[in-house]
């Protein structure tokens, strides 16, 4: 189900709770909502659709990837960039990101994974994990 995008910074600043196997429908809704905004959005976190759970969805090439309880376990090569966000009104904001990250996460079956990402995909993941942590750019 496509959900409404939340713009209220009070809601978005709340740190998300861990997700579990009962949250699979939230992940599906998140992916469908991301798909419906594909022209102007490359990633979303569950709090952007009003659910304070640690779930993110993002495009990795043309495929949507969903992660439960993502955590960055290593990062290197910091750089400054500008990012916008579907949840925030106004233009892009300056932020520090890392060119390469390693992420530990769970899939919808709660199986653990760890994967390294770089470039723009790493930037998207960092942005969405910030959302999970209640960090607004």
C-alpha positions in Angstrom: 0.0 0.0 0.0 1.3 3.4 -0.9 1.5 5.6 2.2 1.6 9.4 2.7 5.0 11.0 3.2 5.5 12.5 6.7 7.0 16.0 6.8 6.7 16.7 10.6 10.2 17.1 12.0 8.9 16.2 15.5 7.9 12.7 14.2 11.0 12.4 12.1 13.4 13.2 15.0 12.2 10.2 17.0 14.7 7.4 17.0 13.2 4.3 15.4 12.7 1.0 17.3 14.1 -2.3 16.1 12.1 -4.1 13.4 11.0 -7.7 13.6 9.4 -10.4 11.5 6.0 -8.9 12.2 7.0 -5.8 10.3 7.2 -7.3 6.8 4.0 -5.5 5.6 5.6 -2.2 6.7 8.6 -3.0 4.5 6.3 -3.8 1.6 4.4 -0.5 2.0 7.8 1.3 2.2 9.0 -0.3 -1.1 5.7 0.5 -2.8 5.8 4.1 -1.6 9.4 4.4 -2.8 8.4 3.0 -6.2 5.5 5.5 -6.5 8.1 8.4 -6.0 10.8 6.9 -8.2 11.1 10.1 -10.3 12.4 12.1 -7.3 13.4 9.7 -4.6 16.1 7.0 -4.3 15.6 5.8 -0.8 13.2 5.9 2.2 13.1 5.0 5.8 9.9 3.7 7.6 9.6 6.9 9.7 9.0 8.8 6.4 5.7 6.9 6.1 4.8 7.3 9.8 6.2 4.1 11.2 9.0 4.4 13.8 10.8 1.1 12.9 14.4 0.5 11.7 13.5 -0.4 8.1 14.9 1.2 5.0 14.3 0.7 1.2 16.5 2.0 -1.5 17.4 1.6 -5.2 20.6 -0.4 -5.9 20.8 0.1 -9.6 17.2 -0.5 -10.7 16.3 -2.9 -7.9 14.7 -2.0 -4.6 16.6 -3.4 -1.6 14.9 -3.5 1.8 16.9 -3.8 5.0 15.7 -4.4 8.6 17.7 -3.0 11.5 20.6 -1.7 9.3 23.8 -0.6 11.1 27.0 0.8 9.6 29.9 -1.2 11.0 32.7 0.6 9.1 33.1 3.7 7.0 35.9 5.4 5.3 36.9 8.2 2.9 34.7 11.1 4.2 33.5 13.8 1.8 31.1 16.8 1.8 28.0 16.7 -0.4 24.5 18.2 -0.6 21.4 16.1 -0.2 17.7 16.7 -0.5 14.9 14.7 1.1 11.3 14.0 0.2 10.4 14.6 3.9 12.0 18.0 4.0 10.7 21.1 2.3 13.3 23.4 0.8 16.5 22.8 -1.0 19.5 20.5 -0.5 21.5 20.7 2.7 25.3 20.1 3.3 26.3 16.8 4.9 29.3 14.7 5.5 29.2 11.2 4.0 31.6 8.3 3.4 32.5 6.9 0.1 32.6 3.3 1.4 30.6 1.6 4.1 30.0 -1.8 5.5 26.4 -2.5 6.7 25.1 -5.2 8.9 21.3 -5.8 8.5 18.6 -8.4 8.4 16.3 -9.5 5.6 12.6 -10.0 5.9 13.2 -13.5 7.3 15.4 -11.9 10.0 18.5 -13.6 8.5 21.6 -11.5 9.2 23.8 -10.2 6.4 26.8 -7.9 6.0 27.7 -6.1 2.8 30.0 -3.4 1.6 28.6 -0.5 -0.5 30.3 2.4 -2.2 29.5 5.5 -4.2 26.0 6.8 -4.5 24.4 3.7 -3.1 26.5 4.1 0.1 25.4 7.7 0.3 21.7 6.7 0.1 22.1 4.1 2.8 23.8 6.6 5.1 20.9 9.1 4.6 18.3 6.5 5.4 20.1 5.1 8.5 20.2 8.7 9.7 16.4 8.8 9.4 16.2 5.6 11.6 18.4 7.3 14.1 16.2 10.5 14.2 19.0 12.5 12.5 17.7 15.2 10.2 20.0 16.7 7.6 
